[in-house]
Amino acid sequence: MARNELRPIIKLRSTAGTGHTYVTRKNRRNDPDRMVLRKFDPVVRRHVDFREER
């Protein structure tokens, strides 16, 4: 199953300290390091950085 190895499921946790997470997939060839995406956190009602959690 090469599909799971190339595009693993990752959790993105909010840096605002609210504990809110998003679940997505990433391509390891394009993003070998930990991802950081700016997404909406409904707890604090604003866009914050979400970092990949392992």
N, CA, C and O atoms as a Maestro MAE file, in Angstrom:
{
 s_m_m2io_version
 :::
 2.0.0
}

f_m_ct {
 s_m_title
 :::
 protein
 m_atom[216] {
  # First column is atom index #
  i_m_mmod_type
  r_m_x_coord
  r_m_y_coord
  r_m_z_coord
  i_m_residue_number
  s_m_chain_name
  s_m_pdb_residue_name
  s_m_pdb_atom_name
  i_m_atomic_number
  :::
  1 25 0.830 -1.186 0.000 1 A "MET " " N  " 7
  2 3 0.000 0.000 0.000 1 A "MET " " CA " 6
  3 2 0.876 1.251 0.000 1 A "MET " " C  " 6
  4 15 1.084 1.859 1.050 1 A "MET " " O  " 8
  5 25 1.372 1.626 -1.129 2 A "ALA " " N  " 7
  6 3 2.243 2.796 -1.235 2 A "ALA " " CA " 6
  7 2 1.481 4.091 -0.998 2 A "ALA " " C  " 6
  8 15 2.087 5.115 -0.683 2 A "ALA " " O  " 8
  9 25 0.174 4.059 -1.142 3 A "ARG " " N  " 7
  10 3 -0.608 5.285 -0.976 3 A "ARG " " CA " 6
  11 2 -0.519 5.824 0.448 3 A "ARG " " C  " 6
  12 15 -0.397 7.034 0.640 3 A "ARG " " O  " 8
  13 25 -0.578 4.964 1.431 4 A "ASN " " N  " 7
  14 3 -0.519 5.417 2.817 4 A "ASN " " CA " 6
  15 2 0.861 5.931 3.196 4 A "ASN " " C  " 6
  16 15 0.982 6.806 4.053 4 A "ASN " " O  " 8
  17 25 1.893 5.401 2.571 5 A "GLU " " N  " 7
  18 3 3.244 5.844 2.894 5 A "GLU " " CA " 6
  19 2 3.547 7.200 2.264 5 A "GLU " " C  " 6
  20 15 4.260 8.012 2.855 5 A "GLU " " O  " 8
  21 25 3.010 7.452 1.064 6 A "LEU " " N  " 7
  22 3 3.287 8.707 0.386 6 A "LEU " " CA " 6
  23 2 2.440 9.849 0.936 6 A "LEU " " C  " 6
  24 15 2.929 10.972 1.059 6 A "LEU " " O  " 8
  25 25 1.186 9.584 1.266 7 A "ARG " " N  " 7
  26 3 0.275 10.616 1.780 7 A "ARG " " CA " 6
  27 2 -0.275 10.197 3.141 7 A "ARG " " C  " 6
  28 15 -1.396 9.696 3.225 7 A "ARG " " O  " 8
  29 25 0.497 10.395 4.198 8 A "PRO " " N  " 7
  30 3 0.010 10.005 5.525 8 A "PRO " " CA " 6
  31 2 -1.034 10.983 6.052 8 A "PRO " " C  " 6
  32 15 -1.073 12.147 5.654 8 A "PRO " " O  " 8
  33 25 -1.867 10.495 6.943 9 A "ILE " " N  " 7
  34 3 -2.848 11.338 7.623 9 A "ILE " " CA " 6
  35 2 -2.131 12.037 8.775 9 A "ILE " " C  " 6
  36 15 -1.445 11.395 9.569 9 A "ILE " " O  " 8
  37 25 -2.295 13.361 8.860 10 A "ILE " " N  " 7
  38 3 -1.641 14.132 9.916 10 A "ILE " " CA " 6
  39 2 -2.682 14.952 10.673 10 A "ILE " " C  " 6
  40 15 -3.770 15.223 10.166 10 A "ILE " " O  " 8
  41 25 -2.327 15.339 11.890 11 A "LYS " " N  " 7
  42 3 -3.164 16.227 12.693 11 A "LYS " " CA " 6
  43 2 -2.498 17.588 12.749 11 A "LYS " " C  " 6
  44 15 -1.287 17.691 12.945 11 A "LYS " " O  " 8
  45 25 -3.299 18.636 12.575 12 A "LEU " " N  " 7
  46 3 -2.819 20.000 12.699 12 A "LEU " " CA " 6
  47 2 -3.423 20.581 13.973 12 A "LEU " " C  " 6
  48 15 -4.644 20.678 14.090 12 A "LEU " " O  " 8
  49 25 -2.579 20.968 14.928 13 A "ARG " " N  " 7
  50 3 -3.052 21.491 16.208 13 A "ARG " " CA " 6
  51 2 -2.817 22.997 16.275 13 A "ARG " " C  " 6
  52 15 -1.795 23.499 15.807 13 A "ARG " " O  " 8
  53 25 -3.767 23.702 16.856 14 A "SER " " N  " 7
  54 3 -3.727 25.154 16.953 14 A "SER " " CA " 6
  55 2 -2.589 25.621 17.862 14 A "SER " " C  " 6
  56 15 -2.307 25.009 18.892 14 A "SER " " O  " 8
  57 25 -1.943 26.714 17.461 15 A "THR " " N  " 7
  58 3 -0.889 27.296 18.290 15 A "THR " " CA " 6
  59 2 -1.458 28.277 19.306 15 A "THR " " C  " 6
  60 15 -0.717 28.810 20.131 15 A "THR " " O  " 8
  61 25 -2.778 28.523 19.255 16 A "ALA " " N  " 7
  62 3 -3.404 29.439 20.210 16 A "ALA " " CA " 6
  63 2 -3.634 28.779 21.567 16 A "ALA " " C  " 6
  64 15 -4.047 29.449 22.514 16 A "ALA " " O  " 8
  65 25 -3.375 27.490 21.676 17 A "GLY " " N  " 7
  66 3 -3.523 26.801 22.953 17 A "GLY " " CA " 6
  67 2 -4.940 26.360 23.255 17 A "GLY " " C  " 6
  68 15 -5.260 26.060 24.405 17 A "GLY " " O  " 8
  69 25 -5.800 26.313 22.237 18 A "THR " " N  " 7
  70 3 -7.191 25.938 22.466 18 A "THR " " CA " 6
  71 2 -7.402 24.429 22.373 18 A "THR " " C  " 6
  72 15 -8.414 23.912 22.846 18 A "THR " " O  " 8
  73 25 -6.450 23.722 21.764 19 A "GLY " " N  " 7
  74 3 -6.602 22.284 21.603 19 A "GLY " " CA " 6
  75 2 -7.387 21.890 20.371 19 A "GLY " " C  " 6
  76 15 -7.636 20.703 20.161 19 A "GLY " " O  " 8
  77 25 -7.785 22.849 19.547 20 A "HIS " " N  " 7
  78 3 -8.554 22.540 18.333 20 A "HIS " " CA " 6
  79 2 -7.618 21.920 17.291 20 A "HIS " " C  " 6
  80 15 -6.488 22.376 17.118 20 A "HIS " " O  " 8
  81 25 -8.095 20.881 16.600 21 A "THR " " N  " 7
  82 3 -7.280 20.202 15.592 21 A "THR " " CA " 6
  83 2 -8.035 20.058 14.291 21 A "THR " " C  " 6
  84 15 -9.265 19.994 14.271 21 A "THR " " O  " 8
  85 25 -7.288 20.008 13.209 22 A "TYR " " N  " 7
  86 3 -7.784 19.633 11.889 22 A "TYR " " CA " 6
  87 2 -7.054 18.357 11.496 22 A "TYR " " C  " 6
  88 15 -5.917 18.135 11.911 22 A "TYR " " O  " 8
  89 25 -7.708 17.516 10.697 23 A "VAL " " N  " 7
  90 3 -7.100 16.290 10.203 23 A "VAL " " CA " 6
  91 2 -7.042 16.387 8.693 23 A "VAL " " C  " 6
  92 15 -8.044 16.699 8.049 23 A "VAL " " O  " 8
  93 25 -5.861 16.118 8.115 24 A "THR " " N  " 7
  94 3 -5.681 16.210 6.674 24 A "THR " " CA " 6
  95 2 -4.598 15.236 6.236 24 A "THR " " C  " 6
  96 15 -4.046 14.501 7.054 24 A "THR " " O  " 8
  97 25 -4.302 15.233 4.960 25 A "ARG " " N  " 7
  98 3 -3.220 14.423 4.410 25 A "ARG " " CA " 6
  99 2 -2.150 15.349 3.847 25 A "ARG " " C  " 6
  100 15 -2.427 16.493 3.486 25 A "ARG " " O  " 8
  101 25 -0.925 14.837 3.778 26 A "LYS " " N  " 7
  102 3 0.137 15.626 3.169 26 A "LYS " " CA " 6
  103 2 0.976 14.740 2.260 26 A "LYS " " C  " 6
  104 15 1.030 13.522 2.431 26 A "LYS " " O  " 8
  105 25 1.618 15.362 1.307 27 A "ASN " " N  " 7
  106 3 2.509 14.662 0.400 27 A "ASN " " CA " 6
  107 2 3.923 14.765 0.962 27 A "ASN " " C  " 6
  108 15 4.458 15.865 1.103 27 A "ASN " " O  " 8
  109 25 4.524 13.633 1.281 28 A "ARG " " N  " 7
  110 3 5.855 13.646 1.896 28 A "ARG " " CA " 6
  111 2 6.940 14.107 0.934 28 A "ARG " " C  " 6
  112 15 7.960 14.644 1.367 28 A "ARG " " O  " 8
  113 25 6.739 13.907 -0.354 29 A "ARG " " N  " 7
  114 3 7.756 14.353 -1.313 29 A "ARG " " CA " 6
  115 2 7.807 15.878 -1.383 29 A "ARG " " C  " 6
  116 15 8.893 16.451 -1.473 29 A "ARG " " O  " 8
  117 25 6.657 16.540 -1.342 30 A "ASN " " N  " 7
  118 3 6.622 17.997 -1.439 30 A "ASN " " CA " 6
  119 2 6.858 18.667 -0.091 30 A "ASN " " C  " 6
  120 15 7.444 19.749 -0.046 30 A "ASN " " O  " 8
  121 25 6.423 18.060 1.000 31 A "ASP " " N  " 7
  122 3 6.542 18.631 2.342 31 A "ASP " " CA " 6
  123 2 7.171 17.626 3.299 31 A "ASP " " C  " 6
  124 15 6.462 17.033 4.112 31 A "ASP " " O  " 8
  125 25 8.474 17.421 3.225 32 A "PRO " " N  " 7
  126 3 9.098 16.436 4.122 32 A "PRO " " CA " 6
  127 2 9.159 16.906 5.574 32 A "PRO " " C  " 6
  128 15 9.196 16.080 6.485 32 A "PRO " " O  " 8
  129 25 9.170 18.224 5.802 33 A "ASP " " N  " 7
  130 3 9.224 18.758 7.168 33 A "ASP " " CA " 6
  131 2 7.808 18.882 7.724 33 A "ASP " " C  " 6
  132 15 6.827 18.577 7.046 33 A "ASP " " O  " 8
  133 25 7.726 19.334 8.964 34 A "ARG " " N  " 7
  134 3 6.406 19.528 9.573 34 A "ARG " " CA " 6
  135 2 5.698 20.716 8.925 34 A "ARG " " C  " 6
  136 15 6.300 21.764 8.692 34 A "ARG " " O  " 8
  137 25 4.425 20.534 8.644 35 A "MET " " N  " 7
  138 3 3.653 21.569 7.979 35 A "MET " " CA " 6
  139 2 3.152 22.607 8.971 35 A "MET " " C  " 6
  140 15 2.880 22.294 10.130 35 A "MET " " O  " 8
  141 25 3.033 23.851 8.501 36 A "VAL " " N  " 7
  142 3 2.412 24.935 9.266 36 A "VAL " " CA " 6
  143 2 1.434 25.617 8.329 36 A "VAL " " C  " 6
  144 15 1.835 26.181 7.311 36 A "VAL " " O  " 8
  145 25 0.152 25.571 8.667 37 A "LEU " " N  " 7
  146 3 -0.886 26.192 7.855 37 A "LEU " " CA " 6
  147 2 -1.637 27.213 8.695 37 A "LEU " " C  " 6
  148 15 -1.813 27.029 9.899 37 A "LEU " " O  " 8
  149 25 -2.078 28.289 8.053 38 A "ARG " " N  " 7
  150 3 -2.866 29.312 8.741 38 A "ARG " " CA " 6
  151 2 -4.335 29.008 8.481 38 A "ARG " " C  " 6
  152 15 -4.816 29.152 7.357 38 A "ARG " " O  " 8
  153 25 -5.048 28.586 9.527 39 A "LYS " " N  " 7
  154 3 -6.440 28.188 9.403 39 A "LYS " " CA " 6
  155 2 -7.274 28.843 10.506 39 A "LYS " " C  " 6
  156 15 -6.737 29.428 11.447 39 A "LYS " " O  " 8
  157 25 -8.585 28.732 10.371 40 A "PHE " " N  " 7
  158 3 -9.510 29.357 11.316 40 A "PHE " " CA " 6
  159 2 -9.658 28.497 12.563 40 A "PHE " " C  " 6
  160 15 -9.886 27.290 12.475 40 A "PHE " " O  " 8
  161 25 -9.527 29.128 13.720 41 A "ASP " " N  " 7
  162 3 -9.750 28.463 15.001 41 A "ASP " " CA " 6
  163 2 -11.080 28.970 15.550 41 A "ASP " " C  " 6
  164 15 -11.165 30.131 15.951 41 A "ASP " " O  " 8
  165 25 -12.125 28.133 15.582 42 A "PRO " " N  " 7
  166 3 -13.438 28.603 16.027 42 A "PRO " " CA " 6
  167 2 -13.503 28.936 17.512 42 A "PRO " " C  " 6
  168 15 -14.414 29.648 17.934 42 A "PRO " " O  " 8
  169 25 -12.578 28.450 18.304 43 A "VAL " " N  " 7
  170 3 -12.610 28.735 19.740 43 A "VAL " " CA " 6
  171 2 -12.227 30.193 20.001 43 A "VAL " " C  " 6
  172 15 -12.878 30.869 20.797 43 A "VAL " " O  " 8
  173 25 -11.181 30.679 19.338 44 A "VAL " " N  " 7
  174 3 -10.759 32.076 19.512 44 A "VAL " " CA " 6
  175 2 -11.318 32.980 18.416 44 A "VAL " " C  " 6
  176 15 -11.116 34.194 18.451 44 A "VAL " " O  " 8
  177 25 -12.014 32.401 17.449 45 A "ARG " " N  " 7
  178 3 -12.688 33.117 16.354 45 A "ARG " " CA " 6
  179 2 -11.745 33.959 15.504 45 A "ARG " " C  " 6
  180 15 -12.065 35.097 15.160 45 A "ARG " " O  " 8
  181 25 -10.594 33.408 15.168 46 A "ARG " " N  " 7
  182 3 -9.688 34.094 14.260 46 A "ARG " " CA " 6
  183 2 -8.755 33.086 13.611 46 A "ARG " " C  " 6
  184 15 -8.702 31.927 14.022 46 A "ARG " " O  " 8
  185 25 -8.024 33.522 12.606 47 A "HIS " " N  " 7
  186 3 -7.079 32.658 11.919 47 A "HIS " " CA " 6
  187 2 -5.769 32.630 12.697 47 A "HIS " " C  " 6
  188 15 -5.233 33.676 13.062 47 A "HIS " " O  " 8
  189 25 -5.260 31.437 12.946 48 A "VAL " " N  " 7
  190 3 -3.994 31.251 13.649 48 A "VAL " " CA " 6
  191 2 -3.204 30.168 12.916 48 A "VAL " " C  " 6
  192 15 -3.733 29.475 12.047 48 A "VAL " " O  " 8
  193 25 -1.940 30.037 13.281 49 A "ASP " " N  " 7
  194 3 -1.101 28.989 12.701 49 A "ASP " " CA " 6
  195 2 -1.451 27.645 13.326 49 A "ASP " " C  " 6
  196 15 -1.634 27.534 14.538 49 A "ASP " " O  " 8
  197 25 -1.540 26.635 12.480 50 A "PHE " " N  " 7
  198 3 -1.746 25.260 12.919 50 A "PHE " " CA " 6
  199 2 -0.496 24.477 12.532 50 A "PHE " " C  " 6
  200 15 -0.089 24.493 11.370 50 A "PHE " " O  " 8
  201 25 0.112 23.797 13.490 51 A "ARG " " N  " 7
  202 3 1.334 23.041 13.247 51 A "ARG " " CA " 6
  203 2 1.049 21.547 13.248 51 A "ARG " " C  " 6
  204 15 0.162 21.055 13.945 51 A "ARG " " O  " 8
  205 25 1.835 20.849 12.443 52 A "GLU " " N  " 7
  206 3 1.675 19.389 12.358 52 A "GLU " " CA " 6
  207 2 2.124 18.752 13.663 52 A "GLU " " C  " 6
  208 15 3.153 19.109 14.237 52 A "GLU " " O  " 8
  209 25 1.319 17.799 14.109 53 A "GLU " " N  " 7
  210 3 1.583 17.090 15.349 53 A "GLU " " CA " 6
  211 2 1.894 15.642 15.020 53 A "GLU " " C  " 6
  212 15 1.263 15.059 14.138 53 A "GLU " " O  " 8
  213 25 2.857 15.054 15.715 54 A "ARG " " N  " 7
  214 3 3.188 13.647 15.449 54 A "ARG " " CA " 6
  215 2 2.881 12.791 16.634 54 A "ARG " " C  " 6
  216 15 3.096 11.579 16.592 54 A "ARG " " O  " 8
  :::
 }
 m_bond[215] {
  # First column is bond index #
  i_m_from
  i_m_to
  i_m_order
  :::
  1 1 2 1
  2 2 3 1
  3 3 4 2
  4 3 5 1
  5 5 6 1
  6 6 7 1
  7 7 8 2
  8 7 9 1
  9 9 10 1
  10 10 11 1
  11 11 12 2
  12 11 13 1
  13 13 14 1
  14 14 15 1
  15 15 16 2
  16 15 17 1
  17 17 18 1
  18 18 19 1
  19 19 20 2
  20 19 21 1
  21 21 22 1
  22 22 23 1
  23 23 24 2
  24 23 25 1
  25 25 26 1
  26 26 27 1
  27 27 28 2
  28 27 29 1
  29 29 30 1
  30 30 31 1
  31 31 32 2
  32 31 33 1
  33 33 34 1
  34 34 35 1
  35 35 36 2
  36 35 37 1
  37 37 38 1
  38 38 39 1
  39 39 40 2
  40 39 41 1
  41 41 42 1
  42 42 43 1
  43 43 44 2
  44 43 45 1
  45 45 46 1
  46 46 47 1
  47 47 48 2
  48 47 49 1
  49 49 50 1
  50 50 51 1
  51 51 52 2
  52 51 53 1
  53 53 54 1
  54 54 55 1
  55 55 56 2
  56 55 57 1
  57 57 58 1
  58 58 59 1
  59 59 60 2
  60 59 61 1
  61 61 62 1
  62 62 63 1
  63 63 64 2
  64 63 65 1
  65 65 66 1
  66 66 67 1
  67 67 68 2
  68 67 69 1
  69 69 70 1
  70 70 71 1
  71 71 72 2
  72 71 73 1
  73 73 74 1
  74 74 75 1
  75 75 76 2
  76 75 77 1
  77 77 78 1
  78 78 79 1
  79 79 80 2
  80 79 81 1
  81 81 82 1
  82 82 83 1
  83 83 84 2
  84 83 85 1
  85 85 86 1
  86 86 87 1
  87 87 88 2
  88 87 89 1
  89 89 90 1
  90 90 91 1
  91 91 92 2
  92 91 93 1
  93 93 94 1
  94 94 95 1
  95 95 96 2
  96 95 97 1
  97 97 98 1
  98 98 99 1
  99 99 100 2
  100 99 101 1
  101 101 102 1
  102 102 103 1
  103 103 104 2
  104 103 105 1
  105 105 106 1
  106 106 107 1
  107 107 108 2
  108 107 109 1
  109 109 110 1
  110 110 111 1
  111 111 112 2
  112 111 113 1
  113 113 114 1
  114 114 115 1
  115 115 116 2
  116 115 117 1
  117 117 118 1
  118 118 119 1
  119 119 120 2
  120 119 121 1
  121 121 122 1
  122 122 123 1
  123 123 124 2
  124 123 125 1
  125 125 126 1
  126 126 127 1
  127 127 128 2
  128 127 129 1
  129 129 130 1
  130 130 131 1
  131 131 132 2
  132 131 133 1
  133 133 134 1
  134 134 135 1
  135 135 136 2
  136 135 137 1
  137 137 138 1
  138 138 139 1
  139 139 140 2
  140 139 141 1
  141 141 142 1
  142 142 143 1
  143 143 144 2
  144 143 145 1
  145 145 146 1
  146 146 147 1
  147 147 148 2
  148 147 149 1
  149 149 150 1
  150 150 151 1
  151 151 152 2
  152 151 153 1
  153 153 154 1
  154 154 155 1
  155 155 156 2
  156 155 157 1
  157 157 158 1
  158 158 159 1
  159 159 160 2
  160 159 161 1
  161 161 162 1
  162 162 163 1
  163 163 164 2
  164 163 165 1
  165 165 166 1
  166 166 167 1
  167 167 168 2
  168 167 169 1
  169 169 170 1
  170 170 171 1
  171 171 172 2
  172 171 173 1
  173 173 174 1
  174 174 175 1
  175 175 176 2
  176 175 177 1
  177 177 178 1
  178 178 179 1
  179 179 180 2
  180 179 181 1
  181 181 182 1
  182 182 183 1
  183 183 184 2
  184 183 185 1
  185 185 186 1
  186 186 187 1
  187 187 188 2
  188 187 189 1
  189 189 190 1
  190 190 191 1
  191 191 192 2
  192 191 193 1
  193 193 194 1
  194 194 195 1
  195 195 196 2
  196 195 197 1
  197 197 198 1
  198 198 199 1
  199 199 200 2
  200 199 201 1
  201 201 202 1
  202 202 203 1
  203 203 204 2
  204 203 205 1
  205 205 206 1
  206 206 207 1
  207 207 208 2
  208 207 209 1
  209 209 210 1
  210 210 211 1
  211 211 212 2
  212 211 213 1
  213 213 214 1
  214 214 215 1
  215 215 216 2
  :::
 }
}
